[in-house]
Amino acid sequence: MLLSLSIRDVVLIEKLDLTFHPGLSVLTGETGAGKSILLSALGLALGMRGSPQLVRRGARQASVTAAFEIAPQHPANRVLEENGRVGQDGLVLRRVLAADGKSRAFVDDEPASVGLLRALGDCLVELQGQAEQRGLADPSTHRPMLDAFGGLEDQVAGTRGAWQDWRQAQETLDQERARLEQAQAEEAFLRHADAELEALDPQPGEETALADTRAMLTHQEKIVEALNAARTAISGPPDAEDAVRQAGAALERVAARAAGRLDPVVAAFGRAQVELQDALAELEAAGQEIELDPARRQQVEDRYFALKDVARKHQVDVEALPALRDRIGRDLAALEDQGQAIAALERAVTAAREGYIDTARSLSRARTDKAAELDAAMAAELPPLKLEKGAFVTRVETLAEADWTADGMDRVAFEATANPGLPPGPIAKIASGGELSRLMLALKVVLTRVGSAPTLVFDEVDSGIGGATAHAVGERLARLGRELQVLVITHSPQVAARGGWHWRVVKSDDPESVVTSLDVLDGDDRREEIARMLSGQRITDEARAAAASLLAGERVDA
């Protein structure tokens, strides 16, 4: 709901601060007093296009600040969150327009784009004016309006879910196809790598074993020399093994006479003899294993560097080659099975598409039925508003598949004609300003609880009418005022009398400084203003009596 509007230096308004209320508020005043300036000022705060002509003569800039109260779940909060701002219960929109045409926008005193201001304004106010239509005249609102009128929210949600399932299935299929194409492009390489690794047959831990062997073979000549030297030293002459044996035998012959003192020495020589025999055996074994074989050395070198080269080609460590061979094998096996996987995904996409089509067609049928109900409701509203020769049509057209969306396969458009014999067209282009405003009034009455904007503004919705038609307009505006906040600029006394709050727009008579101001009317002042609207500049007692009757709720046809 609009709480307040502060205007500074806009055309004829030097300074004006307005406080608004729930229900129906009316603004009256003589032609040329500046009522339309109020709409232009409000439009600035809502993000409409600004013109340097809106800046009051002599002023550097114009500014307008509009304060709103919004519910926590109001769409305006979603707009704020999508733009990185925090939603809240109150919202202040401000627009500053310089005399050179440059403008700045603010949301809650923080700089913002004019686009954000307009997006918020579209959520907060529906403006039905002679010069500009915002809200129901916007074709993008027609489909959600019809869905809300018909109570089709659950079906719309189901269609969105089916659409999401279809899109997800298609995305999965596209990803798998891309992976298959990449795998097919790499298939020759994979098969070559698999054959190479299969022939090489790398084993876990092989690099370490080869490195150790390679190090030993590099120094084998020195190792063989050491083995031979050791063998010569032991085998003699003199023969070390024979010397140890002779020494042990000599001691063993006299050990019995030494009262056990030589037993440990005899045992030690016995052990030495055994260890020496073992050492000779190990020497022989080592000598046989380490042979000066250049071919063996070359084999180890070739194997070692073959592993290194293949690992470098695949950018892995040698130890990772066995795992790489297993992975390439799995990739090739998967490639062979990929055709079946793609076929299964294609079947899933087809099923999801058919599910969406079934759901969307059901929604289309429901929309067509509800469109007929909306047209019937509008047909009942048009005659009292002096639009009995006109017609309102809700068109539900099936779109080409390329234009289907999560909201279904339909385009919904509100069309109308103001004259018989003419085909219906877009509601924003088919009638004069007054006719269009009354048409929008009828539509809003039918769609009272539909839409997000809690504030409606009508500019001269009563243009060119009077009597019973003006009474019908006033009655419908009052009905809307029981549900929403409604602001009406009017020349009709029948409409003005319906307002819960009444302002009169006044222009000063000073030719050097023409200024527009606002008077709050109540009691006798309000009766006088409505009497003026009934009779003109010369207010008669009859006009005052008629004004009193209108304010009392009695019907007076002018």
NUTOR-244669 format. One record per residue (C-alpha): x negated, y negated, z negated. Coordinates in steps of 0.001 Angstrom, whole numbers, padded with zeros to 6 digits, always signed. Each point is the difference from the previous one (the first is absolute). Layout:
BEGIN
XYZ
...
END
This chain:
BEGIN
+000000+000000+000000
-001181-003529+000819
-000570-001833-003299
-001329-003368+001084
-001184-002049+002948
-002428-002915-000304
-000409-002233+003051
-002566-002748+000460
-000257-002351+002987
+002027+002008+002499
+001551-002300+002683
+002377-002211-002018
-000483+001765-003333
-002635-001637-002171
+000504+002099-003116
+002715+002537-000742
+000228+002776-002589
+002928+002412+000185
+001073+002740-002372
+002154+002772+001460
+002541+002350-001542
+001549+003370+000817
+003152+000016+002103
+001115-002488+002636
-001572-003465+000161
+001079-002602+002569
-001726-003053+001435
+002070-002725+001596
-000642-003498+001299
+000566-002212+002978
-001503+000878+003354
-003601-001180+000183
-000443-000110-003760
-002745+002605+000168
+001612+003316-000852
-002009+001790+002684
-003199-001350-001554
+000640+002211-003008
+000082+003038+002263
-003186-001108+001754
-001686-000418-003373
+001140+003415-001190
-001146+001455+003306
-003503-001330-000590
-000194+001825-003326
+001244+003182+001709
-002753-000061+002609
+001811-001568+002944
-001929-002034+002530
-000948-003452-001238
-000067-003157+002092
-001819-003280-000740
+003371-001721+000456
+001077+001526-003314
-002500-002142-001930
+001612-003190-001315
-001228-003133+001734
-002940-001491-001865
-000721+003164-002014
-003202+002053+000373
+001768+003304-000419
+003294+001693-000804
+000398+002825-002489
+002794+002386-000944
+000039+002443-002914
+002651+002710-000357
+000260+002132-003141
+001797+003357+000028
+001075+002615-002477
-000342+003543+001355
+000743+003461-001344
-002922+002404-000633
+001055+002251+002916
+000584-002873+002427
-001703+000445+003421
-001886-003258-000568
-002094+001757-002627
-000872+002697+002518
-001120-002722+002441
-002186-001488-002731
-001578+003370-000836
-000689+000739+003681
-001920-003289+000097
-002070+000767-003094
+002101-002043-002418
+001841+000982-003152
+003785+000102+000091
+001900-001706-002785
+003395-001316-001098
-000561-003543+001226
-001413-001334+003250
-000996-003523+001055
-000512-000850+003677
-001623-003313+000910
-000780-001603+003345
-002027-003153+000583
+000262-001645+003428
-002460-002755+000940
+000879-002884+002299
-002291+001468+002673
+002054+003206+000064
-002409+002192-001959
+001623+001977-002781
-000990+002056-003024
+001993+002713-001729
-000045+001171-003600
+001562+002914-001845
+000071-000442-003778
-002542-002834+000413
-002471+002260+001801
-000879-000712+003654
+001845+002218+002472
+000657+000259+003706
+003113-001468+001562
+000712+003538+001240
+000186+001278-003578
+002243-002921-000898
+002357+000898+002849
-000021+003716-000885
+000996-000875-003553
+002539-002536+001213
+001680+002628+002180
+000514+002115-003130
+001317-002867-002091
+002286-002149+002169
+002264+000597+002984
+000469-003238+001872
+002860-000420+002452
-000403-003443+001505
+000783-001979+003107
-003663-000035+001005
-001415+003203-001447
+001282+003385-001025
-001861+002212-002452
+001286+003265-001379
+002823+001787+001788
-000813-001710+003287
-003355+001788+000045
+000465+003182+002115
-002567+001890-002075
+002414-000108-002951
+002967+001540+001822
-000891+003673-000324
-000713-000129-003752
+003137-002130-000440
+002161+002612+001726
-001644+002798-002002
+000671-001840-003252
+003590-000803+001023
+000634+003648+000791
-001768+001384-003078
-002391+001934+002234
-003062-000405-002205
-000279+003735-000742
+000200+000908+003680
-002594-002652+000833
-002283+001425-002692
+000483+003490+001448
-000864-001262+003470
-003125-001689-001308
-001021+003257-001673
+000545+001950+003234
-001972-002619+001901
-002860+000290-002473
-000006+003790+000324
-000136-000333+003794
-002778-002587-000095
-002004+002123-002460
+000372+003123+002124
-001033-001933+003117
-002987-001507-001787
-001154+003435-001164
+000347+001355+003543
-001934-002950+001439
-002795+000516-002517
-000235+003707+000774
-000032-000668+003726
-002815-002502-000475
-001952+002522-002040
+000592+002658+002636
-001207-002292+002757
-003119-000775-001995
-000585+003694-000723
+000488+000873+003657
-002463-002694+000979
-002503+001502-002461
+000790+003636+000793
-003021+000507+002310
-002308-001410-002635
+001567+002117-002732
-000363+003182+002009
-003621-000811+000840
-000741-000750-003660
+001738+003170-001107
-002037+002125+002428
-003218-001715-001064
+000658+000544-003699
+001122+003561+000592
-003278+000754+001779
-002071-001795-002630
+001900+001697-002852
-001204-002274-002825
+000056+001590-003450
+000467-001607-003433
-003358-000787-001629
-001904+000738+003169
-001692-003390+000219
-001633+000371-003423
-001223+003531+000783
-001438-001084+003327
-001730-002988-001566
-001695+002257-002567
-001095+002510+002662
-001192-002778+002267
-002129-001463-002801
-001543+003400-000717
-000761+000671+003656
-001603-003384+000353
-002618+001004-002630
-000224+003762+000763
-003689-000009+001027
-001074-001394-003338
+002304+002412-001801
-001504+002995+001888
-003522-001177-000821
+000886-000183-003688
+001522+003487+000065
-003105+001456+001631
-002295-001729-002475
+002044+001393-002884
-000071+003486+001495
-003798-000179+000457
-000552-001257-003531
+001922+002901-001491
-001093+002775+002341
-003723-000957-000253
-002645+000800+000071
+000067+000142-002868
+003408+001701-000196
+001992-001793-002707
+002569+002777-000305
-002738+002670-000453
-001809-002172-002541
+003128-000399-002125
+000697+003714+000182
-003592+000894-001057
+000079-002474-002862
+003259+001404-001305
-001275+003596+000266
-003208-000803-001923
+001914-001547-002861
+002567+002765-000050
-002791+002633-000624
-001116-001665-003242
+003344-001380-001168
+000689+002998-002274
-003134-000772-001991
+000865-003682-000504
+002874+000590-002468
+002499-001652+002398
-001920-003239+000379
-000405+000538+003775
+003572+001084+000755
+001239-003504+000956
-003001-000481+002282
+000546+003320+001720
+003710-000865+000481
-000909-003411+001452
-002347+001557+002557
+002779+002451+000899
+002428-002839+000626
-002635-001905+001957
-000502+003002+002246
+003758+000259+000673
+000358-003786+000637
-003004+000069+002303
+001555+002814+001998
+003262-001982+000242
-001897-003090+001136
-001756+001994+002701
+003359+001381+001168
+001539-003532+000159
-003061-001221+001868
+000463+002710+002581
+003749-000764+000323
-000599-003730+000344
-002697+000585+002542
+002285+002187+002079
+002860-002603-000173
-002156-002968+000882
-001377+000768+003369
-001606-002486+002291
+002893+000219+002510
+000389-003227+002108
+003249+001332+001501
+001621+000276-003397
-000990-003532-000834
+001433-001277+003293
+003263+001828-000611
+000467-001685-003371
-000856-003396+001447
+002439+000433+002878
+002833+001113-002314
-000618-002819-002462
+000053-002756+002605
+002931+001550+001915
+002116-000320-003143
-001207-003572-000507
+000836-001001+003578
+003550+001372-000095
+000655-001603-003401
-001212-003358+001325
+002250+000304+003058
+003063+000426-002206
-001201-002526-002576
+000049+002453-002896
-002574+001689-002246
-001338+003418+000973
+001734+001479-003027
+003366-001275+001390
-000322+001876+003315
+001793+003191-001164
+002972-002079-001201
-000052-001995+003269
+000166+003212+002002
+003059+001100-002018
+001739-003354+000486
-000555-000065+003750
+001408+003485+000193
+003118-001100-001861
+000384-003069+002275
-000160+002175+003087
+002548+002396-001459
+002287-002917-000840
-000429-001356+003512
+001267+003250+001408
+003054-000207-002305
+000592-003710+000577
+002482+000484+002815
+002349+001857-002317
-000328-002714-002658
+000811-002749+002534
+003036+001936+001201
+001265+000300-003575
-000449-003742-000565
+001791-000800+003255
+002938+002098-001162
-000007-001941-003298
+000079-003326+001879
+002883+001175+002160
+001959+001107-003068
-000683-003303-001801
+001031-002015+003066
+003241+001953+000304
+000623-000530-003707
-000445-003760+000434
+002265-000070+003055
+002755+001873-001834
-000238-002332-002999
-000253-003160+002111
+002951+000996+002203
+002121+000603-003068
-000991-003475-001214
+000875-001433+003427
+003472+001504-000154
+000504-001417-003471
-001203-003410+001163
+002428+000074+002905
+002874+000784-002364
-001016-002716-002442
-000452-002468+002849
+003650+000517+000908
+000984-000648-003643
-002087-003176-000060
+001541-001225+003262
+003486+000628-001387
-000809-001916-003185
-001355-002893+002049
+003075+000015+002246
+002120-000649-003090
-002217-002890-001121
-000253-001929+003283
+003576-001290+000549
+000277-001935-003285
-003262-001740+000892
+001355-001252+003341
-001960+002643+001869
+002993+002057+001067
-001092-000164+003637
-003411+001319-000828
-001226+003512-000577
-002746+001659-002008
-001718+003184+001163
-002610+002144-001706
-002032+001764+002638
-001790+003236-000852
-002250+001007+002891
-002287+003015+000231
-003615-000963+000641
-002533+001759+002192
-002111+002505-001905
-003024-002315+000135
+001994-002504-002084
+001260+002382-002676
-001000-000923-003532
+000303+001268-003541
+003373-001798-000147
+001419+002031+002838
+000454-000107+003743
+002457-002917+000119
-000038-003676+000749
+002757-001808-001884
+001068-003465+001145
+002796-002272-001166
+001572-001683+003033
+002932-002327+000374
+001915-002209+002369
+001904-003141-000858
+002135-000065+003135
+002115+002684+001665
-001254+001383+003262
-003653-000535-000857
-002157+003019-000850
-001359+000167-003538
-003569-001202-000481
-002495-000605-002807
+001801-001709-002844
-002571-002805-000191
+000715-001066+003628
+003687+000434+000649
+001719-002971-001621
-000205-003576-001168
-001570-000758-003351
+003292-000102-001871
+001344+003151+001650
-003229+001805-000681
-000024-001066-003637
+003581+001240-000455
-000879+003257+001712
-002945+000416-002356
+002283-000852-002917
+002397+002765+001029
-002848+002446+000382
-001411-000924-003376
+003392+000405-001634
+000248+003517+001427
-003580+000734-001055
+000213-001761-003356
-002129+002471-001939
-002288+000844+002900
-003397-001623+000418
-002662-001278-002314
+000407-003779+000141
+001872-001129-003124
+000471-003562+001302
+002071-001018+003040
-000086-003439+001584
+002661-001094+002518
-000366-003254+001920
+003337-001422+001168
+001661+003383+000281
+003273-001945+000290
-001046-002014+003064
+002932-000701+002317
+002686+001591-002179
+002574-001120-002507
+003229+000985-001659
+000605+003711-000465
-003330+000924+001588
-001927-002234-002378
+001975+001520-002862
-000983+003500+001205
-003641-001043+000192
+000112-001428-003506
+001678+003109-001376
-002672+002254+001500
-002831-002174-001230
+001489+000114-003496
+000250+003784+000285
-003653+000187+000944
-000828-002298-002898
+001327+002597-002432
-002680+002409+001190
-002853-002227+001179
-001412-003491-000290
+001487-002059+002852
-000929-003536+001054
+002217-001724+002593
-000376-003307+001819
+003528-000930+000982
+002265-002681+001422
+003138+001927-000946
+001912-000983-003150
+001524+003490-000128
-003497+001475-000215
-001363-002640-002369
+002825+000584-002457
-001019+003653-000356
-003448-000785-001348
-000972+000644-003571
-002555-002805+000298
+000226-003066+002213
-002689-002416+001198
+000504-003067+002165
-002832-001082+002293
-000323-003795+000062
-002119-002252+002199
-000973-003438-001349
+001103-003139+001827
-003380-001769-000266
-001164-000334+003634
-003639-000443-001067
-000153+003176-002018
+002623+002560+000973
+000000+002779-002591
+002177+003093-000362
+001041+001073-003487
+002412+002447-001616
+002828-000621-002440
+001405+002778-002166
+003787-000210+000138
+002496+001091-002604
+003499-000922-001089
+001324-003207+001540
-003128-000557+002095
+000475+003357+001647
+003678-000675+000644
-000900-003342+001603
-002560+001647+002300
+002486+002631+001172
+002630-002725+000478
-002500-001919+002161
-000564+003144+002043
+003770+000293+000482
+000796-003607+000922
-003221-001763+000991
-001414-003230-001394
+003401-001271-001203
+001009+002347-002772
+003757+000129-000565
+001977+001277-002926
+001318+002759+002244
-003561+001068+000733
-000810+000025-003708
+003066+002149-000676
-000980+002392+002782
-003556+000142-001389
+001337+000811-003437
+002108+002795+001485
-003021+001445+001773
-002046-000068-003181
+002870+001659-001830
-000147+002851+002491
+003110-000910+001974
-000091+000231+003784
+000040-003316+001857
-000178+000164+003821
-001412-003203+001466
END
